[in-house]
């Protein structure tokens, strides 16, 4: 399936918008389409962009307050009563503070609650390590029944919000705070459980999720100038994983790099390591947060410091290719 890219992604005119803005638009649209959708927030309505839904459907909105454990427990009860609840807070608090309630009242009972973790990753910026949630992918993907989504930009977040509203499953969606490049278009596909080849190559497979996929596209363009042809795959659904698309690329390239704005232990990189270990052992380099917390700083400054920007990713990919021979199936 072809994937239309924003033609401005490689120049200075690319539009930037917070991914959470797409969630806000998507939730309002989903609410218009289905009156069973309700929204609950933990005193962060404007920050998480749930304010659009609140303004449109005040009788279907509940302000829980600073009580994240109540947030998801009440949502589970509403789901049992036939509603489709969306909850929102900072990811540091939900699922960071209420994971046990999510596990017991939502995942265990297979309740179709949509848990929106906003302000995830180091790009939260000046709020620092306490608010830079890096462990959420690992926490949520281990829960049985839980779907895990990390949209790449605001356009995809809007599509993903509409999709999870109708999937009938407990779902966690991870959103960044800062403005990020819009690399997709209105015509770009999104389907839960699908990954997408954005840039074809044969020397290495670059797997990205969330906002860092845009940086992989920039890295691939830089690598091409060095006569290194990287294949970029965007993986917005971390669970269930599109194994077929990923393994097809890996069989071609024989090397894999994952990039994420999260802990690589148990996170997206851990997901791919498990897949390759089970089905296609292949040299893997995981790029992300390596057993440490974040720091306070401007988002762009932190991305460069932790080597998660396009230039740093290209440098690491070049070194990886130099250090590691391509794997050939059957060795």
C-alpha positions as CSV (number, residue, x, y, z in Angstrom):
1,X,0.0,0.0,0.0
2,X,1.5,3.4,-1.0
3,X,1.8,6.0,1.7
4,X,1.4,9.6,0.5
5,X,3.9,11.8,2.3
6,X,3.7,15.5,3.0
7,X,5.9,17.0,0.2
8,X,7.2,19.6,2.6
9,X,8.7,17.1,5.0
10,X,12.2,17.7,3.6
11,X,12.2,21.4,3.6
12,X,11.8,24.3,6.0
13,X,8.2,24.9,5.2
14,X,6.8,21.7,6.8
15,X,3.9,22.5,9.1
16,X,4.4,21.8,12.8
17,X,1.5,21.0,15.1
18,X,1.1,19.2,18.5
19,X,0.0,15.6,18.0
20,X,-2.5,16.2,20.8
21,X,-4.3,18.8,18.7
22,X,-5.3,16.0,16.3
23,X,-6.6,14.0,19.2
24,X,-8.8,16.9,20.2
25,X,-10.3,17.2,16.7
26,X,-10.7,13.4,16.4
27,X,-12.5,13.1,19.7
28,X,-15.0,15.8,18.9
29,X,-15.6,14.2,15.5
30,X,-16.0,10.7,17.1
31,X,-18.5,12.2,19.6
32,X,-20.5,13.7,16.8
33,X,-20.7,10.3,15.1
34,X,-21.5,8.3,18.2
35,X,-23.5,9.6,21.1
36,X,-22.3,6.7,23.3
37,X,-18.8,8.3,23.5
38,X,-18.1,10.1,26.8
39,X,-15.0,11.9,28.0
40,X,-13.4,12.1,31.4
41,X,-10.4,14.2,32.4
42,X,-8.1,14.7,35.4
43,X,-8.1,18.5,35.6
44,X,-6.0,18.9,32.4
45,X,-8.8,19.5,29.9
46,X,-7.1,22.3,27.9
47,X,-3.6,20.7,28.0
48,X,-4.8,17.4,26.6
49,X,-7.1,19.0,24.1
50,X,-10.2,17.4,25.5
51,X,-11.7,20.9,25.8
52,X,-13.1,20.6,22.2
53,X,-15.3,17.7,23.3
54,X,-16.2,19.4,26.5
55,X,-17.4,22.5,24.7
56,X,-19.4,20.5,22.2
57,X,-20.9,17.9,24.6
58,X,-20.9,19.3,28.1
59,X,-23.4,16.7,29.3
60,X,-21.1,13.9,28.1
61,X,-18.0,15.2,29.9
62,X,-17.0,14.5,33.4
63,X,-14.2,16.4,35.3
64,X,-12.8,13.9,37.7
65,X,-10.2,16.3,39.2
66,X,-6.7,15.3,40.3
67,X,-7.7,11.7,41.0
68,X,-6.3,9.5,38.3
69,X,-7.2,6.2,40.0
70,X,-10.8,7.4,40.1
71,X,-10.5,8.5,36.5
72,X,-10.0,5.1,35.0
73,X,-12.2,3.3,37.5
74,X,-15.2,5.5,36.8
75,X,-14.5,5.1,33.1
76,X,-14.6,1.3,33.5
77,X,-17.9,1.5,35.2
78,X,-19.3,3.7,32.4
79,X,-18.0,1.2,29.8
80,X,-19.8,-1.6,31.7
81,X,-23.0,0.5,31.4
82,X,-22.6,0.7,27.6
83,X,-20.6,3.9,27.1
84,X,-17.4,4.3,25.2
85,X,-15.2,6.4,27.6
86,X,-12.1,8.3,26.7
87,X,-9.9,9.4,29.6
88,X,-7.1,11.9,29.4
89,X,-4.2,13.1,31.6
90,X,-0.5,13.4,31.4
91,X,1.1,10.0,30.7
92,X,3.2,10.5,33.9
93,X,0.0,10.3,35.9
94,X,-2.1,8.0,33.7
95,X,-0.9,5.3,33.3
96,X,2.0,6.4,35.6
97,X,-0.1,6.7,38.7
98,X,-3.1,4.4,38.1
99,X,-1.6,1.3,36.3
100,X,-3.1,-1.1,38.9
101,X,-6.6,0.3,38.4
102,X,-6.1,0.1,34.6
103,X,-5.0,-3.5,34.9
104,X,-7.7,-4.6,37.2
105,X,-10.8,-2.7,36.2
106,X,-10.1,-2.2,32.5
107,X,-7.7,-4.7,31.0
108,X,-8.8,-7.7,33.1
109,X,-12.5,-7.1,32.4
110,X,-11.8,-6.2,28.7
111,X,-13.6,-2.9,29.0
112,X,-13.4,-0.6,25.9
113,X,-11.9,2.4,27.8
114,X,-9.6,4.6,25.8
115,X,-6.7,5.8,27.9
116,X,-5.0,8.9,26.4
117,X,-1.5,9.6,27.8
118,X,-0.5,13.1,26.8
119,X,2.8,14.8,27.2
120,X,4.8,11.6,26.9
121,X,8.5,11.4,26.1
122,X,11.4,13.8,26.7
123,X,10.0,16.4,24.4
124,X,7.8,17.5,27.3
125,X,10.8,19.7,27.8
126,X,11.3,22.1,30.7
127,X,9.0,20.2,33.0
128,X,11.8,17.7,33.4
129,X,12.2,14.1,34.4
130,X,9.2,13.9,36.7
131,X,6.8,14.7,33.8
132,X,8.8,13.1,31.0
133,X,7.0,9.7,30.9
134,X,9.4,7.2,29.3
135,X,8.1,3.9,30.7
136,X,4.5,3.9,29.4
137,X,5.0,1.8,26.3
138,X,6.5,-0.9,28.4
139,X,3.8,-0.6,31.1
140,X,0.9,-0.8,28.7
141,X,1.9,-3.3,26.1
142,X,2.3,-6.0,28.7
143,X,-1.3,-5.8,29.7
144,X,-3.5,-8.5,28.1
145,X,-6.3,-7.1,25.9
146,X,-4.6,-3.7,25.7
147,X,-4.1,-2.1,22.3
148,X,-1.2,0.4,22.2
149,X,-1.1,3.3,19.6
150,X,1.5,6.0,19.1
151,X,0.4,8.4,16.3
152,X,3.2,10.0,14.3
153,X,1.6,13.4,13.8
154,X,-1.5,15.4,14.4
155,X,-3.3,14.2,11.2
156,X,-2.7,10.6,12.1
157,X,-3.8,11.2,15.7
158,X,-7.1,12.4,14.5
159,X,-7.6,9.3,12.3
160,X,-6.4,7.0,15.2
161,X,-8.8,8.6,17.7
162,X,-11.7,7.9,15.4
163,X,-10.5,4.4,14.8
164,X,-10.1,3.5,18.5
165,X,-13.5,4.9,19.3
166,X,-14.9,2.0,17.3
167,X,-12.5,-0.9,18.0
168,X,-14.3,-2.2,21.1
169,X,-11.1,-2.8,23.0
170,X,-9.1,-1.3,25.9
171,X,-6.7,1.1,24.2
172,X,-3.8,3.2,25.2
173,X,-2.8,6.1,22.9
174,X,0.5,8.0,23.5
175,X,0.7,11.7,22.6
176,X,3.6,14.2,22.6
177,X,3.3,17.7,23.9
178,X,5.4,19.8,21.6
179,X,4.8,20.8,18.0
180,X,6.2,18.2,15.6
181,X,6.4,17.9,11.8
182,X,3.4,16.7,9.9
183,X,4.7,14.0,7.6
184,X,1.4,12.4,6.6
185,X,-1.5,13.7,4.6
186,X,-5.3,13.4,4.7
187,X,-4.9,10.6,2.1
188,X,-2.3,8.6,4.1
189,X,-3.7,5.4,5.4
190,X,-4.2,4.5,9.1
191,X,-5.5,1.2,10.3
192,X,-5.0,-0.3,13.8
193,X,-2.5,-3.1,13.6
194,X,-0.8,-1.8,10.4
195,X,2.8,-0.5,9.8
196,X,3.7,1.5,6.7
197,X,6.8,1.7,4.5
198,X,7.4,5.4,4.0
199,X,10.8,5.2,2.3
200,X,12.3,2.2,0.5
201,X,15.8,1.0,0.9
202,X,18.0,-2.1,1.2
203,X,20.8,-1.4,3.6
204,X,19.0,-1.1,6.9
205,X,15.4,-1.1,8.2
206,X,14.7,2.0,10.3
207,X,11.6,1.4,12.5
208,X,10.0,4.4,14.2
209,X,6.9,5.1,16.2
210,X,5.2,8.3,17.4
211,X,6.8,11.7,16.5
212,X,10.2,10.2,15.9
213,X,9.2,8.7,12.5
214,X,9.6,12.2,11.1
215,X,13.2,12.2,12.3
216,X,13.7,8.9,10.6
217,X,12.6,10.4,7.3
218,X,15.2,13.2,7.7
219,X,17.8,10.6,8.6
220,X,17.1,8.5,5.5
221,X,17.5,11.5,3.3
222,X,20.9,12.3,4.9
223,X,22.0,8.6,4.6
224,X,21.1,8.6,0.9
225,X,23.6,11.4,0.4
226,X,26.2,9.0,1.8
227,X,25.0,6.2,-0.7
228,X,23.3,4.4,2.2
229,X,19.8,3.3,1.3
230,X,17.6,3.0,4.4
231,X,14.1,1.7,4.5
232,X,11.8,3.7,6.9
233,X,8.8,2.0,8.4
234,X,6.3,3.9,10.5
235,X,4.8,1.7,13.3
236,X,1.9,3.6,14.8
237,X,0.4,0.5,16.4
238,X,2.9,-1.0,18.8
239,X,0.3,-3.7,19.9
240,X,-0.9,-5.6,17.9
241,X,2.3,-5.4,15.9
242,X,2.3,-5.7,12.1
243,X,4.8,-8.5,12.0
244,X,4.4,-9.3,8.3
245,X,5.4,-5.8,7.1
246,X,8.3,-5.5,9.5
247,X,9.8,-9.0,8.8
248,X,9.4,-8.6,5.0
249,X,11.6,-5.5,5.3
250,X,14.1,-7.1,7.6
251,X,14.6,-10.1,5.3
252,X,15.5,-7.6,2.6
253,X,17.9,-5.4,4.6
254,X,19.4,-7.7,7.1
255,X,19.9,-5.0,9.7
256,X,17.4,-3.2,12.0
257,X,17.4,0.1,14.0
258,X,14.5,1.1,16.3
259,X,14.1,4.7,17.4
260,X,11.7,5.9,20.2
261,X,11.2,8.7,22.7
262,X,11.0,6.1,25.5
263,X,12.9,3.5,27.4
264,X,14.2,0.9,25.0
265,X,14.0,-1.7,27.7
266,X,10.5,-3.1,27.4
267,X,9.5,-0.3,25.0
268,X,9.2,-0.2,21.3
269,X,12.7,-1.5,20.9
270,X,12.0,-4.3,23.3
271,X,8.9,-5.2,21.2
272,X,11.0,-5.5,18.1
273,X,13.8,-7.4,19.9
274,X,11.2,-10.0,21.0
275,X,9.8,-10.3,17.5
276,X,13.2,-10.8,15.9
277,X,14.3,-13.2,18.6
278,X,11.3,-15.4,18.1
279,X,11.0,-15.3,14.3
280,X,14.1,-13.8,12.5
281,X,17.3,-13.3,14.6
282,X,18.8,-10.2,13.0
283,X,21.4,-7.5,14.1
284,X,19.4,-4.9,16.0
285,X,20.4,-1.4,17.3
286,X,17.9,0.2,19.7
287,X,18.0,4.0,19.9
288,X,16.1,5.7,22.7
289,X,16.4,6.2,26.4
290,X,18.9,3.7,27.9
291,X,18.1,3.1,31.6
292,X,18.0,6.7,32.6
293,X,15.6,9.6,33.2
294,X,15.2,12.7,31.2
295,X,16.3,16.2,32.0
296,X,14.9,19.7,31.8
297,X,15.5,21.7,28.6
298,X,13.9,22.9,25.5
299,X,12.4,20.0,23.4
300,X,14.7,20.5,20.4
301,X,17.7,20.8,22.7
302,X,16.8,17.6,24.5
303,X,16.3,15.7,21.3
304,X,19.8,16.6,20.1
305,X,21.3,15.9,23.6
306,X,19.8,12.4,23.6
307,X,20.7,11.9,19.9
308,X,17.1,11.4,18.8
309,X,17.2,14.1,16.0
310,X,17.5,13.2,12.3
311,X,21.2,14.1,12.1
312,X,22.2,12.0,15.1
313,X,20.1,9.1,14.0
314,X,21.8,9.2,10.6
315,X,25.2,9.2,12.2
316,X,24.3,6.2,14.4
317,X,22.8,4.3,11.5
318,X,26.0,4.9,9.4
319,X,28.1,3.6,12.3
320,X,25.8,0.6,12.8
321,X,26.1,-0.4,9.2
322,X,29.9,0.0,9.3
323,X,30.1,-2.2,12.4
324,X,27.6,-4.9,11.7
325,X,27.5,-7.1,8.6
326,X,24.1,-7.6,6.9
327,X,22.4,-10.8,8.2
328,X,21.6,-13.4,5.6
329,X,18.8,-15.8,6.5
330,X,20.1,-19.3,6.9
331,X,23.4,-18.4,8.6
